[in-house]
Each structure stands twice: as structure tokens, then as C-alpha cells.
Amino acid sequence: MNAFAGGGLDLAGVGPRTASCPALRCWGVEEAEALAGWVRFERGSLGAVAGGALPLRLMFRDAIGTYWLLDVSTGQWLGAWGRGEWARGPWAEAWLAGRPSMGLEAPVQLAALPPQTPREDERARSATSGPRPAYQTAAEVVDAYRSSRLDSEEAEAALRTLMVVDRSGGVWTPGAISAGIYRFDGSTWSRMSTVPQSETIVPAGVLAGRCPSCGSGCGGRFCAACGQPQAEPEPEATAGALAWLAAGSPLPEAITPAWQPPPASSLPEILLPTPVPSSAVAAPRVTRRRSGPGSVRVVGTLASLLLGPLLLNDALAGGGQIVAALRSLFGG
């Protein structure tokens, strides 16, 4: 039996709380590339003034913590590189060309750029068609986040419904990532070796001052709505729940790390492309490309920065531009 299912504190939406700031949403690699194509098309069709409000590059983070820039104009990916590997965390020694091989995250504001996709339409309908599903386990919440059915704030709110309070005031919940069991003692979380015993758990209605029989609010010994006797108050449990709220309603494990991209000073310069008349810009076509463990390709920084702009013209000229560039660089 799941000790946490349906045991929410009924206080999860009250008072201050911690959250991944900003809220994040999961993306597929090809989905991100389609977004870049849409932005590129809109920048060309709207003109310099209106189109200039759209970003020149998009930033994402993969599952191991590497931040990636997607250049809107060229469709090229640049990954944060440092200490001989893809950098993990908010820093970068250099930005190298490659392509992510795993799922991505980005602030939810990015999803508001284009018209709603079918998945976003489904999310909007589910948000207004009725109550959200009641998640039974932390694994279900994590899966809903990874599949973009929930953003990180919604997922953390769902995790807060999987909490129970014992009669001594301890707040219990499963970890989002490890699935371990944690107990909050009023100031810190401690990992426990077992789940709380059912006889020690205080019903959520008692904490919220609701009748366990009919759900009506009441404050006396008998429910004014149905006449049923009410449970005795649990002052220690209530104090424990309030202490958790006062601490910011923390979670023992966040659904995902906070968004902390590398500082602007470490980002590569944006090379603005030659403007293209809007009449010559074609609507973007999304091409499905498979991504896998072998799809990340590292290109040397020098060659990427110096030879990248020549690739298209060089393909038309039979390779002469790259050869000339190398000769001028190295005196050959």
C-alpha cells in the first residue's frame, strides 16, 4: 500500500515555497530545432523592427547539465566545453559545435514563442477541462515532467500532494529522483529507512479542519453539516505542517536542478547573417532527424569559428575557399 497516495497536506498551495526558477519545460532535440526554424522564418518575414524582438539563439540544457546554444540563423548547436569534456553546470571554457544526444530543458517562456503545437493544445485543454490527475507516486510525476505534460513548477506542486504528517509533527514524502523516503523535522530533511506507519499518520482533513465524513469545514466536536463526531485536534501535527510551510515548503529532492546558465561574458559572439528579403524566405520545414549516443560531434574551436561561415559557399565553389583560408592562416 502506498503510504503517500492521496495524503496531501492540503496546505501545499499556501504560503511561500521553493521552486526551480524560472519554471522549466522539457524539449526533444528535433522539437527544439523546429522551434529555431520557426523563429528564423518569423525574423525574415516580419522585418528588422518586429523580427528583431525574436531571439538570435536559444539556450537549452541536457540531462547531464550541459548548456547548449542553438543558433537561429544557421541551425548550428554549440555546447559548453571545459576540462576536456562537455561542461556540467553554469560555466564554459569554450563553446564547441556538436548536437545534443538526449532530452533537453529550457524555461517555459520559450514555448510561448510560436503558435501552440498539438502537444501544447492538449496541455491547454487538459488544464481547463477538469481537475488534474491525482499522482500516486513520485515516479509518475517525474514521468509527466519528462514527457512535457507538466512543467517543473506544476511537477513540484504535484510532489507536494504526496506528503503526509505524523502525530509528532514530522512531514514525510518520497524523493523525486532517488525514490528514497524523507522526513522533515521542522528544519531539515532526513532520509529514512522505512515509510511511516499508517496508524501514526494524521488524516489530511484533520489538519485542514474538515469533516472526514463529508468534507465540510467544521471546528467543533460534531460536524454542522452531517452531524458526525470529529477527530480530536492534533496540535503537534499541525505545528509540524506549519513549520514546513514557514521553511518555504521545501522538497527533499527537486524535480530538476535550478536553471543557472553560463554567464553572458562566456557566451560566443553572435555573427549576424546577411539580411534576406522577406519574399525570399521560405516557411520552415521540419525534418525528422534521429538523435542517439553517437550523434554528438565535436569540432575544433578554431575550425568552427574561422571556417564555419565558408562552408556553404565552399560547397558551391568546389573547396577552393577553405584551401585558400588555410593557406592564408598558416602561411602555406
C-alpha positions, 0 to 999 in steps of 0.5 A, spaced: 500 500 500 502 506 498 503 510 504 503 517 500 497 516 495 492 521 496 495 524 503 496 531 501 497 536 506 492 540 503 496 546 505 501 545 499 498 551 495 499 556 501 504 560 503 511 561 500 515 555 497 521 553 493 521 552 486 526 551 480 526 558 477 524 560 472 519 554 471 522 549 466 519 545 460 522 539 457 524 539 449 526 533 444 532 535 440 528 535 433 522 539 437 527 544 439 530 545 432 523 546 429 522 551 434 529 555 431 526 554 424 520 557 426 523 563 429 528 564 423 522 564 418 518 569 423 525 574 423 525 574 415 518 575 414 516 580 419 522 585 418 528 588 422 523 592 427 518 586 429 523 580 427 528 583 431 524 582 438 525 574 436 531 571 439 538 570 435 539 563 439 536 559 444 539 556 450 537 549 452 540 544 457 541 536 457 540 531 462 547 531 464 547 539 465 550 541 459 548 548 456 547 548 449 546 554 444 542 553 438 543 558 433 537 561 429 540 563 423 544 557 421 541 551 425 548 550 428 548 547 436 554 549 440 555 546 447 559 548 453 566 545 453 571 545 459 576 540 462 576 536 456 569 534 456 562 537 455 561 542 461 556 540 467 553 546 470 553 554 469 560 555 466 564 554 459 571 554 457 569 554 450 563 553 446 564 547 441 559 545 435 556 538 436 548 536 437 545 534 443 544 526 444 538 526 449 532 530 452 533 537 453 530 543 458 529 550 457 524 555 461 517 555 459 517 562 456 520 559 450 514 555 448 510 561 448 514 563 442 510 560 436 503 558 435 501 552 440 503 545 437 498 539 438 502 537 444 501 544 447 493 544 445 492 538 449 496 541 455 491 547 454 485 543 454 487 538 459 488 544 464 481 547 463 477 541 462 477 538 469 481 537 475 488 534 474 490 527 475 491 525 482 499 522 482 500 516 486 507 516 486 513 520 485 515 516 479 509 518 475 510 525 476 517 525 474 514 521 468 509 527 466 515 532 467 519 528 462 514 527 457 512 535 457 505 534 460 507 538 466 512 543 467 517 543 473 513 548 477 506 544 476 511 537 477 513 540 484 506 542 486 504 535 484 510 532 489 507 536 494 500 532 494 504 526 496 506 528 503 503 526 509 504 528 517 505 524 523 502 525 530 509 528 532 509 533 527 514 530 522 512 531 514 514 525 510 514 524 502 518 520 497 524 523 493 523 525 486 529 522 483 532 517 488 525 514 490 528 514 497 523 516 503 524 523 507 522 526 513 522 533 515 523 535 522 521 542 522 528 544 519 531 539 515 530 533 511 532 526 513 532 520 509 529 514 512 529 507 512 522 505 512 515 509 510 511 511 516 506 507 519 499 508 517 496 508 524 501 514 526 499 518 520 494 524 521 488 524 516 489 530 511 482 533 513 484 533 520 489 538 519 485 542 514 479 542 519 474 538 515 469 533 516 472 526 514 465 524 513 463 529 508 468 534 507 465 540 510 469 545 514 467 544 521 471 546 528 467 543 533 466 536 536 460 534 531 460 536 524 454 542 522 453 539 516 452 531 517 452 531 524 458 526 525 463 526 531 470 529 529 477 527 530 480 530 536 485 536 534 492 534 533 496 540 535 503 537 534 501 535 527 499 541 525 505 545 528 509 540 524 505 542 517 506 549 519 513 549 520 514 546 513 510 551 510 514 557 514 521 553 511 518 555 504 515 548 503 521 545 501 522 538 497 527 533 499 529 532 492 527 537 486 524 535 480 530 538 476 536 542 478 535 550 478 536 553 471 543 557 472 546 558 465 553 560 463 554 567 464 553 572 458 561 574 458 562 566 456 557 566 451 560 566 443 559 572 439 553 572 435 555 573 427 549 576 424 547 573 417 546 577 411 539 580 411 534 576 406 528 579 403 522 577 406 519 574 399 525 570 399 524 566 405 521 560 405 516 557 411 520 552 415 520 545 414 521 540 419 525 534 418 525 528 422 532 527 424 534 521 429 538 523 435 542 517 439 549 516 443 553 517 437 550 523 434 554 528 438 560 531 434 565 535 436 569 540 432 575 544 433 574 551 436 578 554 431 575 550 425 568 552 427 569 559 428 574 561 422 571 556 417 564 555 419 561 561 415 565 558 408 562 552 408 556 553 404 559 557 399 565 552 399 560 547 397 558 551 391 565 553 389 568 546 389 573 547 396 577 552 393 575 557 399 577 553 405 584 551 401 585 558 400 583 560 408 588 555 410 593 557 406 592 564 408 592 562 416 598 558 416 602 561 411 602 555 406 
